[in-house]
Amino acid sequence: MGSPLRRRERALITLDSIGDAVICTDLKGKIIFLNMVAEKMTGWSSEEAIHQTMSKTFMVIEGNTHISRAG
């Protein structure tokens, strides 16, 4: 299985290689990871987004109503 550090490293490599946007948060809703697709989609780099809240970095716009709401 490997050490916890190696498992974490493999998990981050996997998340980064996914073709969809991936944003991971801690239990308080603070961002702990963005993959490259999420960086492009949000306009935030991982370095800028880490420890920010989802509502600060990501806005969802409803497809039918075009009403925006915090992520």
C-alpha positions as a Markdown table, in Angstrom:
| # | Residue | x | y | z |
|---|---|---|---|---|
| 1 | Met | 0.0 | 0.0 | 0.0 |
| 2 | Gly | 2.8 | 2.4 | 0.8 |
| 3 | Ser | 3.1 | 5.2 | 3.3 |
| 4 | Pro | 0.3 | 7.7 | 3.9 |
| 5 | Leu | 2.4 | 10.3 | 2.1 |
| 6 | Arg | 2.8 | 8.1 | -1.0 |
| 7 | Arg | -1.0 | 7.3 | -1.0 |
| 8 | Arg | -1.8 | 11.0 | -0.8 |
| 9 | Glu | 0.6 | 11.8 | -3.6 |
| 10 | Arg | -1.0 | 9.1 | -5.8 |
| 11 | Ala | -4.4 | 10.4 | -5.0 |
| 12 | Leu | -3.4 | 14.0 | -5.9 |
| 13 | Ile | -1.9 | 12.8 | -9.2 |
| 14 | Thr | -5.1 | 10.9 | -10.0 |
| 15 | Leu | -7.3 | 13.9 | -9.2 |
| 16 | Asp | -5.1 | 16.2 | -11.2 |
| 17 | Ser | -5.4 | 13.9 | -14.3 |
| 18 | Ile | -9.2 | 13.8 | -14.3 |
| 19 | Gly | -10.6 | 15.6 | -17.4 |
| 20 | Asp | -13.4 | 17.3 | -15.4 |
| 21 | Ala | -13.0 | 20.1 | -12.9 |
| 22 | Val | -12.2 | 18.8 | -9.4 |
| 23 | Ile | -12.4 | 21.0 | -6.3 |
| 24 | Cys | -11.8 | 19.4 | -2.9 |
| 25 | Thr | -12.7 | 21.1 | 0.4 |
| 26 | Asp | -12.2 | 20.3 | 4.0 |
| 27 | Leu | -15.1 | 19.9 | 6.4 |
| 28 | Lys | -15.3 | 23.7 | 6.9 |
| 29 | Gly | -15.7 | 24.3 | 3.2 |
| 30 | Lys | -12.2 | 25.7 | 2.6 |
| 31 | Ile | -10.6 | 24.6 | -0.6 |
| 32 | Ile | -7.7 | 22.2 | -0.2 |
| 33 | Phe | -7.2 | 21.1 | -3.9 |
| 34 | Leu | -8.1 | 22.3 | -7.5 |
| 35 | Asn | -7.0 | 20.4 | -10.5 |
| 36 | Met | -5.9 | 22.1 | -13.7 |
| 37 | Val | -9.4 | 22.0 | -15.3 |
| 38 | Ala | -10.9 | 23.7 | -12.2 |
| 39 | Glu | -8.2 | 26.3 | -12.3 |
| 40 | Lys | -9.2 | 27.2 | -15.9 |
| 41 | Met | -12.9 | 27.1 | -15.1 |
| 42 | Thr | -12.7 | 29.3 | -12.0 |
| 43 | Gly | -9.8 | 31.6 | -13.1 |
| 44 | Trp | -8.0 | 30.9 | -9.7 |
| 45 | Ser | -4.7 | 29.1 | -9.5 |
| 46 | Ser | -4.4 | 26.4 | -6.8 |
| 47 | Glu | -2.0 | 28.6 | -4.9 |
| 48 | Glu | -4.6 | 31.4 | -4.8 |
| 49 | Ala | -7.6 | 29.2 | -4.0 |
| 50 | Ile | -6.2 | 27.1 | -1.2 |
| 51 | His | -7.8 | 28.0 | 2.1 |
| 52 | Gln | -10.5 | 30.2 | 0.3 |
| 53 | Thr | -14.2 | 29.3 | 0.6 |
| 54 | Met | -16.1 | 27.8 | -2.3 |
| 55 | Ser | -18.4 | 30.8 | -2.3 |
| 56 | Lys | -15.4 | 33.1 | -2.9 |
| 57 | Thr | -13.9 | 31.1 | -5.8 |
| 58 | Phe | -16.8 | 29.4 | -7.6 |
| 59 | Met | -20.2 | 30.7 | -8.8 |
| 60 | Val | -22.9 | 28.4 | -10.1 |
| 61 | Ile | -25.3 | 29.8 | -12.7 |
| 62 | Glu | -28.6 | 27.9 | -13.1 |
| 63 | Gly | -29.1 | 26.7 | -16.6 |
| 64 | Asn | -32.8 | 27.4 | -16.8 |
| 65 | Thr | -33.1 | 30.6 | -14.8 |
| 66 | His | -29.6 | 32.1 | -15.3 |
| 67 | Ile | -29.7 | 33.0 | -11.6 |
| 68 | Ser | -26.3 | 32.8 | -10.0 |
| 69 | Arg | -25.6 | 31.4 | -6.6 |
| 70 | Ala | -22.5 | 30.8 | -4.6 |
| 71 | Gly | -20.8 | 27.4 | -5.1 |
